[in-house]
Amino acid sequence: MEMIGGESDSMNERDCGTVSVTNTGRRVIYISHVCLILPRGYKNRVLLLLDTVSGHKLAEGDPPSIFIVKNEIQKKYAKDLSRIRAQVSDSTGKVYKSKYPKIQT
């Protein structure tokens, strides 16, 4: 994906991926953080998305919260992109994991 119309003129900063988090339930949830889970074999298997640390509130019917994954991350783990999952933790400690992505070439 490429962002256009932003303040960044650097192509490296414009190329990105996203993690979309949607509340499918009826109760309000508070996202405490979002991270990417790498496959086994990496020293650090959890990559925390810094934009998510401040927390986000999602009520029923709210639009999804979108979090950006920088291009450097995608390049560094390119050979394993189809095996990387997103993980969301809420304020109660419940953890939600995404399905594995379908990578289009």
Residue, then its C-alpha position, 0 to 999 in steps of 0.5 A: m500500500e502507498m499513502i498519498g497526500g500526507e506530509s511525508d515526501s519520502m517514498n520509504e515513509r509512504d509505503c506501508g501496511t495496515v492493521s484494522v481493528t473492529n469491535t464486532g460485539r455490543r460492549v465498548i472495548y478499550i484496546s490497550h495495544v496492538c502488535l505483530i507476532l512473528p513466526r518461530g525462529y526470530k529472537n524477538r517474536v513480538l513487534l509492538l506498534l507504537d501508535t497503539v500504546s496510548g489505547h483506543k476506545l471502540a464502541e459498537g458501530d464505531p468505524p475500525s481503528i487503523f494502525i500503520v505498519k511501516n515499510e521497513i518492517q515489511k521489508k525486514y520480514a518479507k519472506d515471512l509476511s504470510r506467517i505474521r499475525a496481528q494481535v490485539s489486547d484489550s484493557t481486560g487482558k483478553v487477547y485477539k489474534s488475526k487470521y494469517p494474511k492472504i498475500q497478493t502478488 
